[in-house]
Amino acid sequence: MKIAYLDCFAGAAGDMFTSSMLHAGADKESLIDKLQSLKLPDLQIQITEVMRSGISCCHFKPTASEEQPHRHLPDIVNIIEQSDISERAKKDAVSIFEILADAEAKVHNKTRETIHFHEVGAVDSIVDIISACVCVDLLGIEKVICSPVTVGFGMTKCAHGQMPVPAPATAEILQKASVPTRPGPVEAEMLTPTGAAIIAHFVTEFGPPPQMAIENIGYGAGTADHEKLPNALRIMIGCIDQPKETDTDTICLLETNIDDLTGEQIGDICEVLLDNGALDVFTTPIYMKKSRPAVMLSVICEPDCEQNLTAIMFSHGITLGIRRQALQRSILKRRFVEVDTEFGTIPVKIAEFGGCVVTAKPEFDKCRQAADKFKVTTKQVEIAVMRDLHI
């Protein structure tokens, strides 16, 4: 699997993404050829080598005539759909613009379709986003991981006047995508709405660099040249050899210590958490301060469910604080087969490793339903299933 790691120590902007990928090996001629199909009036592309704090970087700069039509989301989508870029790049670009439109619409209390883009609708932003999507496709990147993102601080000037950093639209995108951030040492807008939207779309995991063999490194320069840090986005591209017999994903572990609830109350919150998307919930006996017996409540969930489950735990008043960890897990490849028995059809979960079946487990709930129907024990149903299973 080809991985791209974004090191956003100086924030991110649309042109910095494209610049970093060009510096890392994306074909310049192929990109320019795709951009010409956009048919944007007077579009010019400059790709130059610049220095940022002594580091050689690529700087991608699209320009066009100042007189451009005001564009709404449907106009931009039409430009994308009529272009010659790949279907993957089209899909990615439309999704990024929808993320931007939703953020702007919420800030200005409008709908996605009626929002009038300002900076986002400008030619440079359109080209920045489409170029980033084309470069991801050209490089064959399958997964993007990102560091915490430096956003800057202070005030910035935009079409609506002076705005706090991060800009309101940027902040909306960061909040919705749960992007980890840090202010950084520079009083400036280090993360633009375009940069935030690209991160929100492509990045599936935040944290330190993964264990991978690095094949290419690229530095994409920002426009300004800061004294306190190199104003560049670094991308590291490499491959991870995934085990062929397992799948790997990221899960969240939420934990809290409880010493003031009854067993009934703990059981109830466990059921509520499971009903709201937790993959597993369990308790561990522990001792707290002053040798008080207590339990540690552990909740395993998908990253998308983390905020909701955290809110449930707080709203039920079971704790004042929750610990969180992002964990990697390996999962055996699984499949289901239907087994016809004297007690009806029962599904069986099959797990395989190395081309061999390592476990075969009848679904217990179905076995229990069959046992109740035929007035036999669940064990009898399970024996019948395994007897008639042919794998």
C-alpha positions as CSV (number, residue, x, y, z in Angstrom):
1,M,0.0,0.0,0.0
2,K,1.4,3.4,-1.0
3,I,1.2,5.8,1.9
4,A,1.7,9.6,2.0
5,Y,2.6,11.3,5.3
6,L,1.9,15.0,5.6
7,D,4.2,16.8,8.0
8,C,2.2,20.1,8.6
9,F,4.8,21.8,10.9
10,A,4.1,25.1,9.0
11,G,0.4,24.5,8.3
12,A,-1.0,23.9,4.9
13,A,-2.5,25.6,1.9
14,G,-3.8,24.3,-1.4
15,D,-0.7,25.3,-3.4
16,M,1.6,23.7,-0.8
17,F,0.0,20.3,-1.3
18,T,0.5,20.3,-5.1
19,S,4.0,21.8,-4.7
20,S,5.1,19.1,-2.2
21,M,3.8,16.3,-4.5
22,L,5.5,17.8,-7.6
23,H,8.7,17.9,-5.5
24,A,8.2,14.3,-4.6
25,G,8.0,13.1,-8.2
26,A,4.5,13.8,-9.6
27,D,4.8,14.4,-13.3
28,K,4.7,18.2,-14.1
29,E,3.8,17.8,-17.8
30,S,0.9,15.4,-17.0
31,L,-0.4,17.9,-14.4
32,I,-0.3,20.9,-16.8
33,D,-1.9,18.8,-19.6
34,K,-4.8,18.0,-17.2
35,L,-5.2,21.6,-16.0
36,Q,-5.4,22.9,-19.6
37,S,-8.6,20.8,-20.0
38,L,-10.3,23.0,-17.3
39,K,-10.6,25.8,-20.0
40,L,-10.2,28.6,-17.4
41,P,-9.5,31.9,-19.2
42,D,-5.9,33.1,-19.2
43,L,-4.7,30.4,-16.9
44,Q,-0.9,30.4,-16.4
45,I,1.1,27.9,-14.3
46,Q,4.4,28.7,-12.7
47,I,6.5,25.9,-11.2
48,T,9.7,27.2,-9.6
49,E,12.4,26.1,-7.1
50,V,12.6,28.4,-4.1
51,M,14.3,28.3,-0.7
52,R,12.6,28.3,2.7
53,S,15.0,28.6,5.7
54,G,17.7,27.0,3.6
55,I,15.5,24.1,2.4
56,S,15.0,23.6,-1.4
57,C,11.3,23.6,-2.1
58,C,8.9,23.5,-5.1
59,H,6.5,26.4,-5.5
60,F,3.4,25.9,-7.6
61,K,1.6,29.1,-8.5
62,P,-1.5,29.3,-10.8
63,T,-2.5,32.8,-12.1
64,A,-5.2,34.1,-14.3
65,S,-6.7,37.4,-15.3
66,E,-8.2,39.5,-12.5
67,E,-11.6,39.6,-14.2
68,Q,-13.2,36.3,-13.5
69,P,-16.9,35.4,-13.1
70,H,-18.3,34.9,-9.6
71,R,-18.8,31.1,-9.1
72,H,-21.1,29.0,-7.0
73,L,-20.7,25.4,-6.2
74,P,-22.7,24.1,-9.2
75,D,-20.4,26.2,-11.5
76,I,-17.3,24.7,-10.0
77,V,-18.7,21.2,-10.2
78,N,-19.5,21.7,-13.9
79,I,-15.9,22.8,-14.5
80,I,-14.6,19.7,-12.8
81,E,-17.0,17.3,-14.6
82,Q,-16.2,18.8,-18.1
83,S,-12.5,18.4,-17.6
84,D,-10.2,15.5,-18.8
85,I,-9.0,14.6,-15.3
86,S,-9.5,11.0,-14.0
87,E,-12.7,9.9,-12.4
88,R,-11.0,9.5,-9.1
89,A,-9.6,13.0,-9.3
90,K,-13.0,14.4,-10.2
91,K,-14.7,12.6,-7.3
92,D,-12.0,13.8,-4.9
93,A,-12.2,17.4,-6.1
94,V,-16.0,17.6,-5.9
95,S,-15.9,16.2,-2.4
96,I,-13.4,18.8,-1.3
97,F,-15.4,21.7,-2.7
98,E,-18.5,20.3,-0.9
99,I,-16.6,20.3,2.4
100,L,-15.7,23.9,1.7
101,A,-19.3,24.8,0.7
102,D,-20.7,23.2,3.8
103,A,-18.3,25.1,6.1
104,E,-19.0,28.4,4.4
105,A,-22.7,27.8,4.4
106,K,-22.7,27.2,8.1
107,V,-20.6,30.3,8.8
108,H,-22.9,32.5,6.7
109,N,-26.2,30.7,7.5
110,K,-26.9,29.7,4.0
111,T,-27.3,26.5,2.0
112,R,-24.5,24.6,0.1
113,E,-26.1,25.5,-3.2
114,T,-26.7,29.2,-2.5
115,I,-23.4,30.0,-0.9
116,H,-21.3,32.5,-2.9
117,F,-17.6,31.6,-2.9
118,H,-15.1,34.3,-2.6
119,E,-11.5,33.1,-2.2
120,V,-12.7,29.5,-2.7
121,G,-14.3,30.5,-6.1
122,A,-11.1,32.2,-7.3
123,V,-9.2,30.5,-10.1
124,D,-6.1,29.8,-7.9
125,S,-8.2,27.9,-5.4
126,I,-10.0,25.9,-8.1
127,V,-6.6,25.0,-9.6
128,D,-5.0,24.3,-6.3
129,I,-7.7,21.8,-5.3
130,I,-7.9,20.1,-8.7
131,S,-4.1,19.9,-8.9
132,A,-3.8,18.3,-5.5
133,C,-6.3,15.6,-6.6
134,V,-4.6,15.0,-9.9
135,C,-1.2,14.6,-8.2
136,V,-2.6,12.2,-5.6
137,D,-3.9,10.1,-8.5
138,L,-0.6,10.4,-10.5
139,L,1.4,9.2,-7.6
140,G,-0.9,6.3,-6.9
141,I,-1.4,7.3,-3.2
142,E,-3.8,4.9,-1.5
143,K,-3.8,6.3,2.1
144,V,-2.9,9.7,3.7
145,I,-1.7,10.1,7.2
146,C,-1.1,13.5,8.8
147,S,0.7,15.1,11.7
148,P,-1.2,17.6,14.0
149,V,-1.6,20.7,11.9
150,T,-0.1,24.1,12.8
151,V,-2.8,26.7,12.3
152,G,-1.1,29.9,13.5
153,F,-2.8,32.6,15.6
154,G,-3.9,36.3,15.5
155,M,-6.0,37.9,12.7
156,T,-6.1,37.5,9.0
157,K,-7.6,39.5,6.1
158,C,-10.2,38.0,3.8
159,A,-13.1,39.0,1.6
160,H,-15.3,39.7,4.6
161,G,-12.6,41.8,6.4
162,Q,-10.5,40.9,9.4
163,M,-11.1,37.5,10.8
164,P,-9.6,35.5,13.7
165,V,-7.1,32.7,13.0
166,P,-8.1,30.0,12.2
167,A,-10.7,31.6,9.9
168,P,-14.3,30.6,10.7
169,A,-14.6,28.3,7.7
170,T,-11.3,26.7,8.6
171,A,-12.4,26.2,12.1
172,E,-15.7,24.6,11.0
173,I,-13.8,22.1,8.8
174,L,-11.3,21.3,11.6
175,Q,-14.2,20.7,14.1
176,K,-16.2,18.5,11.8
177,A,-13.2,16.3,10.7
178,S,-11.7,16.2,14.2
179,V,-8.3,17.4,13.0
180,P,-5.7,17.8,15.8
181,T,-4.1,21.3,15.7
182,R,-1.5,23.4,17.4
183,P,-1.0,27.2,17.2
184,G,2.7,27.3,16.2
185,P,5.2,30.2,16.7
186,V,4.0,32.5,13.8
187,E,1.3,35.1,14.2
188,A,-0.3,34.5,10.8
189,E,-2.8,32.2,9.0
190,M,-0.8,29.0,8.6
191,L,-3.8,26.8,7.6
192,T,-6.2,28.1,4.9
193,P,-9.8,26.8,4.4
194,T,-8.6,25.1,1.1
195,G,-5.8,23.4,3.0
196,A,-8.1,22.3,5.8
197,A,-10.6,20.9,3.3
198,I,-8.0,18.9,1.4
199,I,-6.8,17.4,4.8
200,A,-10.4,16.7,5.8
201,H,-11.0,14.8,2.6
202,F,-7.8,12.8,2.1
203,V,-6.5,12.1,5.6
204,T,-7.8,9.0,7.4
205,E,-5.4,9.0,10.3
206,F,-3.6,11.6,12.4
207,G,-0.4,11.0,14.4
208,P,3.3,10.3,14.0
209,P,4.8,8.9,10.8
210,P,4.0,5.2,10.2
211,Q,6.5,2.5,9.9
212,M,7.2,2.5,6.2
213,A,10.1,2.4,3.7
214,I,10.3,6.1,2.5
215,E,10.7,6.3,-1.3
216,N,10.2,10.0,-1.9
217,I,10.2,13.2,0.0
218,G,8.9,16.5,-1.2
219,Y,8.8,20.1,0.2
220,G,6.0,22.4,-1.0
221,A,6.7,26.1,-0.3
222,G,4.1,28.5,1.0
223,T,4.1,32.0,-0.4
224,A,5.4,33.8,2.7
225,D,9.0,33.3,4.0
226,H,8.8,33.2,7.8
227,E,11.8,33.7,10.1
228,K,10.8,31.4,12.8
229,L,10.3,28.2,10.7
230,P,10.5,27.0,7.1
231,N,7.2,27.8,5.5
232,A,6.7,24.5,3.7
233,L,4.7,21.4,3.7
234,R,6.7,18.2,3.8
235,I,5.3,15.0,2.2
236,M,6.9,11.6,2.7
237,I,5.8,8.8,0.4
238,G,6.5,5.2,1.0
239,C,5.0,1.7,1.1
240,I,3.7,-0.5,3.9
241,D,3.8,-4.2,3.2
242,Q,0.5,-5.3,4.8
243,P,0.1,-8.9,5.9
244,K,-1.8,-10.7,3.2
245,E,-3.9,-12.7,5.6
246,T,-5.1,-9.9,7.8
247,D,-6.7,-6.5,7.5
248,T,-5.5,-3.6,9.6
249,D,-7.6,-0.6,10.9
250,T,-7.6,2.0,13.5
251,I,-9.8,1.9,16.6
252,C,-10.3,4.1,19.6
253,L,-10.1,2.9,23.2
254,L,-11.9,5.1,25.8
255,E,-11.3,4.4,29.4
256,T,-12.4,5.9,32.8
257,N,-12.3,4.8,36.4
258,I,-15.6,4.4,38.3
259,D,-16.0,4.0,42.1
260,D,-19.5,5.5,42.8
261,L,-21.9,3.5,40.6
262,T,-23.9,0.3,41.4
263,G,-23.5,-2.8,39.4
264,E,-26.9,-2.2,37.8
265,Q,-25.9,1.3,36.8
266,I,-22.7,0.1,35.2
267,G,-24.5,-2.6,33.4
268,D,-27.0,-0.1,32.1
269,I,-24.3,2.3,30.7
270,C,-22.6,-0.6,29.0
271,E,-25.8,-1.5,27.2
272,V,-26.4,2.1,26.2
273,L,-22.8,2.3,24.8
274,L,-23.2,-0.9,22.8
275,D,-26.5,0.3,21.4
276,N,-24.9,3.5,20.2
277,G,-22.1,1.9,18.2
278,A,-19.4,0.6,20.6
279,L,-17.6,-2.4,19.2
280,D,-17.0,-3.8,22.7
281,V,-17.5,-2.6,26.3
282,F,-15.9,-4.3,29.4
283,T,-14.9,-3.6,33.0
284,T,-11.8,-4.4,34.9
285,P,-11.6,-4.5,38.7
286,I,-9.1,-2.0,40.1
287,Y,-8.1,-0.2,43.3
288,M,-8.1,3.6,43.4
289,K,-6.9,6.1,46.0
290,K,-7.2,5.1,49.6
291,S,-7.5,1.5,48.5
292,R,-11.1,2.0,47.3
293,P,-12.3,-0.9,45.1
294,A,-13.5,0.3,41.7
295,V,-13.8,-0.7,38.1
296,M,-12.2,0.6,34.9
297,L,-14.7,1.0,32.1
298,S,-13.2,0.3,28.7
299,V,-15.0,1.2,25.4
300,I,-13.7,0.1,22.0
301,C,-15.1,1.9,19.0
302,E,-14.6,3.1,15.5
303,P,-13.0,6.6,15.3
304,D,-16.2,8.0,13.8
305,C,-18.2,7.0,17.0
306,E,-15.7,8.4,19.5
307,Q,-17.3,11.8,20.0
308,N,-20.8,10.5,20.4
309,L,-19.8,7.8,22.9
310,T,-17.7,10.3,24.9
311,A,-20.8,12.6,25.0
312,I,-22.9,9.7,26.2
313,M,-20.5,8.8,29.0
314,F,-20.3,12.5,30.2
315,S,-24.1,13.0,29.9
316,H,-24.8,10.0,32.1
317,G,-22.7,11.5,34.8
318,I,-20.4,8.5,35.2
319,T,-17.1,10.3,35.2
320,L,-15.3,13.7,35.1
321,G,-12.6,12.6,32.6
322,I,-12.1,10.1,29.9
323,R,-8.8,8.8,28.6
324,R,-8.4,8.1,24.8
325,Q,-6.0,6.1,22.7
326,A,-5.9,5.4,19.0
327,L,-4.9,1.8,18.5
328,Q,-4.0,-0.3,15.5
329,R,-5.6,-3.8,15.2
330,S,-5.1,-6.7,12.9
331,I,-8.2,-8.6,11.9
332,L,-8.4,-12.1,10.3
333,K,-10.2,-12.3,7.0
334,R,-13.8,-13.5,7.7
335,R,-16.7,-14.8,5.7
336,F,-20.1,-16.2,6.4
337,V,-21.6,-19.4,5.1
338,E,-25.2,-20.7,5.5
339,V,-25.5,-24.3,6.9
340,D,-28.7,-26.2,6.4
341,T,-29.5,-28.4,9.4
342,E,-32.5,-30.3,10.8
343,F,-33.1,-27.1,12.9
344,G,-33.1,-24.8,9.9
345,T,-30.5,-22.6,8.2
346,I,-27.8,-21.3,10.6
347,P,-25.1,-18.8,9.6
348,V,-21.5,-19.7,10.5
349,K,-18.6,-17.2,10.7
350,I,-15.4,-18.6,9.1
351,A,-12.0,-17.1,9.9
352,E,-9.0,-18.0,7.8
353,F,-5.2,-17.6,8.0
354,G,-2.6,-18.9,5.7
355,G,-5.2,-20.3,3.4
356,C,-6.5,-22.5,6.3
357,V,-9.7,-22.2,8.4
358,V,-8.7,-21.4,11.9
359,T,-12.2,-20.9,13.5
360,A,-15.7,-21.7,12.5
361,K,-18.4,-20.3,14.9
362,P,-22.2,-20.7,14.5
363,E,-24.0,-17.4,15.2
364,F,-25.2,-17.9,18.8
365,D,-28.4,-15.9,18.5
366,K,-29.6,-17.9,15.5
367,C,-28.8,-21.1,17.4
368,R,-30.8,-20.0,20.4
369,Q,-33.8,-19.0,18.2
370,A,-33.7,-22.5,16.6
371,A,-33.3,-24.2,20.0
372,D,-36.4,-22.3,21.3
373,K,-38.4,-23.2,18.2
374,F,-37.6,-27.0,18.2
375,K,-37.5,-27.3,22.0
376,V,-33.9,-28.5,22.2
377,T,-30.8,-27.1,23.8
378,T,-28.5,-24.6,22.1
379,K,-25.7,-27.0,22.3
380,Q,-27.6,-29.6,20.3
381,V,-28.1,-27.0,17.5
382,E,-24.4,-26.1,17.5
383,I,-23.4,-29.8,17.2
384,A,-25.8,-30.2,14.3
385,V,-24.4,-27.1,12.6
386,M,-20.8,-28.3,12.9
387,R,-21.7,-31.8,11.8
388,D,-23.3,-30.5,8.6
389,L,-20.7,-27.8,7.9
390,H,-18.5,-28.6,4.9
391,I,-15.6,-26.3,4.3
